[in-house]
């Protein structure tokens, strides 16, 4: 059986990428994304993805009457080991190694538009650099939710730049369903945040080691649940 036909939710894509960034260099990760997301859109058209490269970076491309979209992989969990070095190191090498291994499985990956528009940051870049997001996917998902209901967020301008991509999924609920993100929203469609959320008004980073442990654990809980959903989706 070809490896593209197999979905192993324990796979560490680091080895396949030659210890480089799997989101850019893993052909196996690229094949997983292609299998998972080449499927019918809410409107009925199939979102067929083909493997491609931009330079040495692996991407997925869709061309149809819906438009042309170039997507790349993005890792959802983030330890913030640079900004929160003391907390990160306090967790210990064994815990950190396991966290990155488990968080880097396919349940912790998503495809996002790669093309830059008017030389501005992509969604991936903006969520990583904005001081009210700091690469937190729960806060990014809230920005996506607000985009669909025309509410403001720190990512409003960036989301609007990629409105044609989000229009493919028609609504936030359908975007969540398409990308199997249900375990990060509740039954009303509200985002379930990793840490208490009172709006984009302060630093989103944990302020204590207890918060940091919760922050990391909730990310892995989401990844594990999403891995189970993915297995069900391809069985």
C-alpha positions as CSV (number, residue, x, y, z in Angstrom):
1,X,0.0,0.0,0.0
2,X,1.3,3.4,-0.9
3,X,2.0,5.7,2.0
4,X,-0.3,8.3,0.7
5,X,-3.1,5.8,1.3
6,X,-2.3,5.4,5.0
7,X,-3.1,7.9,7.7
8,X,-1.0,7.3,10.8
9,X,-1.9,9.9,13.4
10,X,1.3,9.1,15.4
11,X,3.6,10.1,12.5
12,X,6.5,12.5,13.4
13,X,7.0,14.4,10.1
14,X,10.4,15.6,11.3
15,X,12.1,12.5,10.0
16,X,10.4,12.7,6.6
17,X,11.5,16.3,6.3
18,X,15.1,15.5,7.0
19,X,14.9,17.4,10.4
20,X,13.9,20.5,8.5
21,X,10.5,22.3,8.8
22,X,7.9,19.6,8.0
23,X,5.3,22.2,6.9
24,X,7.7,23.1,4.1
25,X,9.7,20.0,3.3
26,X,7.7,16.8,4.2
27,X,6.3,15.0,1.2
28,X,4.4,12.7,3.6
29,X,2.7,15.6,5.3
30,X,1.8,17.1,1.9
31,X,0.2,13.7,1.0
32,X,-1.8,13.6,4.2
33,X,-3.2,17.1,3.6
34,X,-4.0,16.2,0.0
35,X,-5.9,13.2,1.1
36,X,-7.8,14.8,3.9
37,X,-8.9,18.1,2.2
38,X,-9.5,16.9,-1.4
39,X,-13.2,16.6,-0.9
40,X,-16.5,18.3,-1.7
41,X,-17.0,21.9,-0.5
42,X,-20.3,23.0,1.1
43,X,-21.4,24.3,-2.3
44,X,-20.9,20.8,-3.9
45,X,-17.7,21.4,-5.9
46,X,-14.8,19.2,-5.1
47,X,-11.8,21.0,-3.6
48,X,-9.2,18.9,-5.6
49,X,-5.7,19.5,-4.4
50,X,-2.6,18.7,-6.4
51,X,1.0,18.5,-5.1
52,X,3.3,21.2,-6.2
53,X,6.4,23.1,-5.1
54,X,7.4,26.7,-4.9
55,X,11.2,26.5,-5.0
56,X,11.9,23.6,-2.6
57,X,8.8,24.2,-0.5
58,X,6.0,21.8,-0.9
59,X,2.5,23.3,-1.4
60,X,-0.9,22.2,-2.6
61,X,-2.7,23.9,-5.4
62,X,-6.3,24.1,-6.5
63,X,-7.5,25.3,-9.9
64,X,-11.1,25.4,-11.0
65,X,-13.9,27.8,-11.8
66,X,-13.8,28.7,-8.1
67,X,-10.4,30.2,-8.6
68,X,-6.8,29.3,-8.0
69,X,-5.6,28.7,-4.4
70,X,-2.0,27.9,-3.3
71,X,-2.0,26.4,0.2
72,X,0.8,25.4,2.6
73,X,0.8,23.5,5.9
74,X,0.8,25.3,9.2
75,X,1.5,23.9,12.7
76,X,-1.3,24.8,15.1
77,X,0.2,24.1,18.6
78,X,2.9,26.5,19.9
79,X,5.0,26.2,23.0
80,X,6.3,29.8,22.8
81,X,9.6,28.5,23.9
82,X,11.3,31.7,22.7
83,X,9.0,34.2,24.5
84,X,8.4,31.9,27.5
85,X,11.8,30.3,27.8
86,X,11.7,30.0,31.6
87,X,8.4,28.2,31.6
88,X,9.5,26.0,28.7
89,X,12.7,25.0,30.3
90,X,11.0,24.3,33.6
91,X,8.9,21.6,31.9
92,X,12.0,19.5,31.3
93,X,13.6,18.0,28.2
94,X,11.5,14.8,28.2
95,X,8.2,16.6,28.5
96,X,9.2,19.1,25.8
97,X,10.3,16.4,23.4
98,X,7.0,14.5,23.9
99,X,5.0,17.7,23.5
100,X,6.5,18.6,20.2
101,X,6.2,15.0,18.9
102,X,2.5,14.7,19.8
103,X,1.6,18.3,18.8
104,X,3.3,17.9,15.5
105,X,1.2,15.0,14.3
106,X,-1.4,15.5,11.5
107,X,-4.0,16.6,14.0
108,X,-1.9,19.6,14.8
109,X,-1.6,20.7,11.1
110,X,-3.8,22.8,8.9
111,X,-3.6,24.2,5.3
112,X,-3.7,27.9,4.8
113,X,-3.3,30.2,1.8
114,X,0.4,30.7,1.1
115,X,0.3,33.5,-1.5
116,X,1.0,37.0,-0.3
117,X,-1.4,39.7,-1.4
118,X,0.0,43.2,-2.0
119,X,3.2,42.2,-0.2
120,X,1.4,42.0,3.1
121,X,1.8,39.2,5.6
122,X,-0.1,35.9,5.1
123,X,-2.4,34.6,7.7
124,X,0.3,32.3,9.0
125,X,2.8,35.2,9.3
126,X,0.3,37.7,10.8
127,X,-1.0,35.4,13.5
128,X,2.6,34.6,14.5
129,X,3.7,38.2,14.8
130,X,0.6,40.1,16.1
131,X,1.1,40.9,19.8
132,X,-2.6,40.0,20.6
133,X,-2.4,36.6,18.9
134,X,1.2,35.3,19.4
135,X,0.6,32.2,17.2
136,X,-2.3,30.9,19.3
137,X,-4.6,29.0,17.0
138,X,-7.6,29.4,19.3
139,X,-7.3,33.2,19.0
140,X,-6.8,32.8,15.2
141,X,-9.9,30.6,15.0
142,X,-11.8,33.3,16.8
143,X,-10.6,35.8,14.2
144,X,-11.9,33.5,11.5
145,X,-15.2,33.3,13.2
146,X,-15.5,37.0,13.5
147,X,-14.6,37.3,9.8
148,X,-17.6,35.3,8.8
149,X,-20.0,37.4,11.0
150,X,-18.3,40.7,10.0
151,X,-16.9,41.5,13.4
152,X,-13.5,43.0,14.1
153,X,-10.4,41.2,15.4
154,X,-6.7,41.9,15.2
155,X,-6.7,39.7,12.0
156,X,-9.5,41.5,10.3
157,X,-7.4,43.1,7.5
158,X,-5.6,39.9,6.8
159,X,-8.8,37.8,6.8
160,X,-10.4,40.2,4.3
161,X,-7.4,39.9,2.0
162,X,-8.2,36.1,1.8
163,X,-11.9,36.5,1.6
164,X,-12.1,34.4,-1.6
165,X,-10.6,31.4,0.3
166,X,-13.0,31.7,3.2
167,X,-16.0,32.1,0.8
168,X,-15.3,28.5,-0.4
169,X,-16.7,27.3,3.0
170,X,-19.7,29.7,3.1
171,X,-19.9,30.0,7.0
172,X,-17.8,29.5,10.1
173,X,-19.6,26.3,11.0
174,X,-18.9,24.8,7.6
175,X,-15.3,25.9,7.7
176,X,-15.0,24.2,11.1
177,X,-16.7,21.0,9.8
178,X,-14.6,20.9,6.6
179,X,-11.3,21.1,8.5
180,X,-12.4,18.9,11.4
181,X,-11.9,21.6,14.0
182,X,-15.1,20.8,16.0
183,X,-13.2,20.0,19.2
184,X,-12.2,23.7,19.5
185,X,-15.8,25.0,19.4
186,X,-18.8,24.3,21.6
187,X,-22.3,23.3,20.6
188,X,-23.2,26.9,20.0
189,X,-20.3,27.5,17.7
190,X,-18.3,29.5,20.2
191,X,-14.5,29.0,20.3
192,X,-13.2,27.1,23.3
193,X,-10.1,29.0,24.3
194,X,-7.0,27.5,25.8
195,X,-6.9,30.2,28.5
196,X,-9.6,32.5,29.8
197,X,-10.5,35.1,27.1
198,X,-11.9,38.6,27.6
199,X,-11.3,40.0,24.2
200,X,-8.1,40.9,22.4
201,X,-7.1,43.4,25.0
202,X,-4.0,42.1,26.6
203,X,-1.1,39.8,26.0
204,X,-2.3,36.3,25.1
205,X,0.7,34.5,26.7
206,X,0.5,32.5,30.0
207,X,1.7,34.5,33.0
208,X,2.4,31.6,35.4
209,X,3.8,28.1,35.2
210,X,0.3,26.8,36.1
211,X,-1.2,28.7,33.2
212,X,1.5,27.5,30.9
213,X,0.9,23.8,31.8
214,X,-2.8,24.3,31.1
215,X,-2.0,26.1,27.8
216,X,0.1,23.2,26.6
217,X,-2.2,20.5,27.8
218,X,-5.3,21.9,26.2
219,X,-3.4,22.2,22.8
220,X,-2.5,18.5,23.0
221,X,-6.1,17.6,24.0
222,X,-7.3,19.3,20.9
223,X,-4.7,17.6,18.6
224,X,-5.6,14.2,20.0
225,X,-9.3,14.7,19.5
226,X,-8.8,16.0,16.0
227,X,-6.5,13.0,15.2
228,X,-9.5,10.7,16.1
229,X,-11.8,12.7,13.9
230,X,-9.3,12.4,11.0
231,X,-9.2,8.7,11.4
232,X,-12.9,8.5,11.2
233,X,-13.0,10.8,8.2
234,X,-10.7,8.6,6.1
235,X,-11.9,5.1,7.2
